[in-house]
Every structure is written in structure tokens, then in C-alpha cells.
Amino acid sequence: MQNVPPIKKIGKVGRQRNYEQLGIDDIEPVKEVIVFRYLSEQQWPGMSEDMQSYYDFWYFTAPNKRKDGKDHERHVKCWQRREQWIDPTSESATAPVLDSRKVLAYRKRSSR
């Protein structure tokens, strides 16, 4: 067998840039894509269908604990980020999505 040198790790794993920065090969920042989609109600020109569905789910579908499962926290963060980009002055941009003050308590009916 040949002597194979050990593999060297290069950098960190995961997202390394801000959502406002240009990507590799000048790909548009996520923030611009989301704001464009919200204002024009159209997808970014030339965007692939898988990315369209990705952005539609994470940024244009309200978080739902039952449907999201383990990804609920991630979905809430994406939703809050979207709210902040769309209207930075709004209350909802800084308030949590699931605010317990907005929940109305009601009595269960008896099951007779």
C-alpha cells in the first residue's frame, strides 16, 4: 500500500457569510431575494425551482410546530429574519412569533 498523507481540514463547516453579503460568483444576498419576492410577488429571475420551494417554505410559510418538527426553531429564526428585512420598524420583527399574550384561553366543552 501507498502512504497516503492525512487529510487536512480547511475552514469551518456551515454558512460563513452574512445574509446581506454577495455569495460566490456574485450570487445575490438572501436578504435581497426575500425582499424582492415580497415586494414583487415573483421569484428572483433565473432561480431554480428547488431554491424557489426552499425560500417559499422557510421565508413565506409561517412556522408550525407540528409540521416543522425538529426544524421548528430554525423556521422561527428564518421567519423573524424575514419580518425584520421586510419592515424593520414593525413590532413583529422583534417579537417572538409564538407570543403567549396573543393566545386566548377557552373552556373545553363537556363530552357527554
C-alpha positions, 0 to 999 in steps of 0.5 A: 500500500501507498502512504497516503498523507492525512487529510487536512481540514480547511475552514469551518463547516456551515454558512460563513457569510452574512445574509446581506453579503454577495455569495460566490460568483456574485450570487445575490444576498438572501436578504435581497431575494426575500425582499424582492419576492415580497415586494414583487410577488415573483421569484428572483429571475433565473432561480431554480425551482428547488431554491424557489420551494426552499425560500417559499417554505422557510421565508413565506410559510409561517412556522408550525410546530407540528409540521416543522418538527425538529426544524421548528426553531430554525423556521422561527429564526428564518421567519423573524429574519424575514419580518425584520428585512421586510419592515424593520420598524414593525413590532413583529420583527422583534417579537417572538412569533409564538407570543403567549399574550396573543393566545386566548384561553377557552373552556373545553366543552363537556363530552357527554 
